[in-house]
Amino acid sequence: MEWCAGHAKALSPALRRGIIPFMKITLKLFASLTDYLPPAVKYTNMVEMDVVANASIMQVIEPMALPEKMVHLVLVNGSYVAPEHRHSTLLKEGDVLAIWPPIAGG
């Protein structure tokens, strides 16, 4: 079993044979968003994922069912990605996608 596109499932035969190209990225979720990670990695806050090659940020986020209002701060390799660019920003092999919920404080 591998963690794939936001779901714990076995990779499809088409992915294993290379018919559908995929790439590895690292997903980091912070604060309350760690609840959306597999239990085995919840306390490390990160998971390596296989996603379809050239997936957009939203193509990774949407299958995970992260509440839209909780996806506040999004970084790719440490660079901020504004909400209006998350559908068009494509990820590359080895990218690190980090997501934070809104932070309250005073």
N, C-alpha and C positions, 0 to 999 in steps of 0.2 A: 504494500500500500504506500502511496506517496501523496503528499499534500498537493493538490492540483487546483488551480483557479478558484481558491477560496473554499474548497470542499475536501474533506478527507474521503478519498475514493481511489480505487485502482485506476491507473491510467488506461485509457481505452486502447484497444489493439492498434487503431490508426495512429495514435500518438507514439506508441512503442515502436512501430515500424517506420516512423519518420514521415508518414504521409501528411500529417498535419504538423508543421514545424512549431516547436515550442522552445522556450528559453527559461532559464532560472533567474528569479529575482529574490531579494530578501524583503519581507514585509515586517515592519515594526509597528506595533500598536501600543499606545500609551494610556495610562490611567484606566478609566472604566472600559475602554475599548479592548483591553486584554481579555475580557470575557468572551470575545469572538474568536480567540485563538484555540487550537486544540489543547486539551488539558495538559498534555505532556510538555508543552512549551509556554504555557500561560505565564509562568513566573520568570521566564527569560525575555518575554515580550516580543520575541521575533521568531519567524519561521521562514525557511527557504521554500519557495513555491515554484512549480512548473506552471507557466502561463503560455497562452498562444503567442507566438512571435509577433512583435510589434503591437502588443496590446496597449490600449490607452489606460490611463490611471482609473478611469471609471469602469472599464471592462474588468479590472481586478477588484474594485470596491463593490460593485453592484451584486455579484453572486454571493458575497459574504453577508449581505443583508445588514450592513452597518446603517444605523439610522442617519439619514441625510444631515439632520441638525447636529449630529455628534461628530461628523467629519468636518472639523474646523480648520486645523492647520495641517497642510500637506506639503511634504518635502520629498524631492527626488535627489538623492545623493547630496543632501544638505541644502538644496536650493528650493526656495518657496515656489509653489505653483498655485496661482490664484484660481478661485472656483470656476471662472469663465474659461480657463485653459485646461481643465482636468479631463474634458472629453477629447481634446485634440492632442494633448501631450502623450507621445508614445514612449513606452519603456523599452530599454535595451537590455540585452544579456548582462547579468551581474548588477543591475541597478538596485539601489536600496530605496524602497518606498516607505516613508515614515508618516504616521497619521496620529494627530492629537485631537482630543475632544476640546470643547471650550473650557477654559480654566476660569474659575471664579476666585476672587480674593479681594483683599482690601487693604 
